[in-house]
């Protein structure tokens, strides 16, 4: 992103660029997209509006949802225009080009899925979504529409790393099936990659960025930040 782009800084997913797909995670430099801060809501919403205008060059649709740390994935078709905010969902699938997708994150994992034909999915996967394997729902959303898992690219974006993310013994057991009997660190992105691999995905990449280690660049819930960055994806029409 350059020129008059709203995106001052972002971490891109270069592996999908050759498919005509833009995928990236915003950073602190662009500003927060969450409304639970002391920043005036009008300023946050103006950021959303500017991003939507920018993404409109790739298609007329922009999909978001009220995220609830679940496994519901919305499937979007091409019969509408504008900004859709769905209810109670943590993922999106768009089999047709021209629909921009966005999820808010700050330690949770933005999971980008792409097929060379331009079908995409974007997921928000915290520990609950990872434990219930939301990545499998995203993969199914594509395979059920004719895009084989072996051809899908999966990328896990900036999120809290396995060295920084300590969870209770109960949460660790829900994630791994093993109870360590004490708080233990866990790597959500590694687990998501394992789940994707088990579902038949071959091409898997992981961001080197940790929202906690790199807190000067990214918002981190564990670091006490109220701000939220976005994972964003669109297959240009």
N, C-alpha and C positions, 0 to 999 in steps of 0.2 A: 504494500500500500504506500502511495506517495502523493505528492502534490497537496491538494486540499483534503486529503482523506481524514476522516474522524479518527482513524486508527493511528495514533502517534507511535505506538510500538506494539508488536505482537510476536508470538512464536508460531511460525507456519508449519504446516505438514507438507514438506516438499514432495513426498512420495506420491501424492495424488495430483499434482499440478499438471502432469502430462495428460490426464484424463479430462482436462477442462474443469477441474474442481478446485475451488478455493476453500481451504480449511486452516483455521488458526485459532489461537487463544489470545485474548487481549491481556494487557498488563496494567499495572498501576499508572503508567504514563498516560494512558488513555482516560483513566478515571473509572469510578465504580459504576456498575449497572444494577446495583442493589439499592432498594429504597429504605433499608433499615439503618440508615446512618443519620448524622446530623445535617448532612447536605440537603438543601432544598430539593423536594421531589421534582420541581420543574426543571432543575438543572440535570438531574438524572434522566428524566424523560426526554429532554432535548438531546441527550447523548444517544438514547435508543432511536429517536426519530432520525438523527443524522446517519446512524449506522444503516437504518432501513432504507433511507434514500440512496445511500452508497451501494447497497446490495441490489437495489432495484435494477442496476445495469445488467445483472445476470438473470433476472426473472421477476415477475410481479408479485410473488408470494413470500411471506415471512411468517414462520411458525415458531411459537414458543409455548410454554405450558406452566401451570402452577405445579412446581416440583414438590414431591411428597416422600422421597426416598423409597419408592416402590418399584414395580417392574412393568407398569403399564407403558406401552409404546404406541404412539399415535401414528397411523399410516395416512399420508397425505397424497391426494390426487390433484390433477391440474385443472379442476373446474372452478376455481375461485381466485380472487385477487385480494391483496391487502395484507393486514396483520392479523393472524389468528392466534389467540391465546387459549389453549385448551385447558381443560380441568384435570387436575390430579394425574399427572403423567410425568415420567422421567426419561422419555426417549421419543424420537421421531424417525420415521422412515419416509423417504421420498423416492419412488421408483422412476419418476419423470424429472427431467431437468427443469430448472427455473424456480425451485422452491428453496429459499434460504431457511436454515435451521439454527437455533441457538439454545444453549443451556447455560445457566449460571453456576459458577463453581468457586470454591475457596478452600482447598484441600481435597475435596472430592474429585474424582477422575472424570475428565471429559473424554469420552470414547468415540473416536471417529471411525466409521466404516464406509468403504467406498468400493464400487465395482468399476472397471474400466469403461463400461457403457454409460456411466453417469448416474447410476442408482446410488443413493447415499443413505446413511443413518447416523444419528448423533445421540449419544446417551449421557446421562448424568449418573455416575456410579459411586456412591459412598459405600460405607461398610455394609449397610443393609442391601443395597442394590447388588453389591458384589456377592454377598452371601446367598442371595436368591437368584444369582446369575442373570442379571438383566442383559448382559452381552449376548446371551443365547436368544433372548427375545428379539434383539436387533438383527442378529444373523438370520433368524427364522423369517423376520419381516422381509428380508431380501431373497432368501432361498425360495420362499413360497411364491415369489413373483418371477422366478426363473433365473436367478443369479446364483450360480453354484458357490458354496462356501469356499472351495479351493481357489476361486478367482477373486474373492473379496480381500481387500487390504484392511487391516485393523491397526489403528494407532492410538495409544493411550497418551494423553497430553499432560501438561504440567499439573502435578498433584503432590500431596505430601508423600515423602519417600518412606521406604521400609525402615530406615534408621530413625526417623523422626516420629513415626506413627505408632504410639503405644496404645493398646486397647486392653480391656478387662479380660480375664480368663474366659468368661462366658462368651464375649464377642469373638475372641480368638477361636473358641470351639465352634461357634456358628460358621465362621469363615473357613476353618480347616478340618473340622471333625475331630480335633484333638484338644483336650483341655490341659493347659500347662500348669494350672493351679495357682497362677499369679499373673499380674499384668505383663504383657509381652508385646514386643513390636511385631508388626506385620506389614507386608508389602502388597497393597491392594492391586497395583498395576501388574505385578507378577501373577497374582491369582487370576486376574481378568485375562491375561495372556494364556494361562493354562486352560481356562474355560473356553476361550476362542479356539485354541488348538484342538481341544477335545471335540469341538463342534465341526471340525474339518477345515478351519482356516490355516493357511500355510504362511501367508505374508503378514507378519506382526512386527511392529516397531514401537518403541517407547521413548517418550521425551526424556532428556537428561535433566530436566528442571524439577526442583522440589519447591513447592510453595512455601515451606517452612525454612529450608536452607537459603533459598533465594527470596526471602521476604522483602528485600529492598525492591524487587521487581514485581512480585506477585502478592496478592492478598492471601492471607492465611487465617482461617478461623482459629486454629490452635495458637496462633500468635496474638490473638485478641482482635483481629481486624473485623470490622463490620462490613467493609467493602466487598464487592464481588466482581470477578472478571467473567468473561463470556468465552465459551467454546462456540465457534461459528463455522458453518459449512454451507456451501452452495455449489451445485453443478450448473455452471452457466448454460443458459438455453442457447 
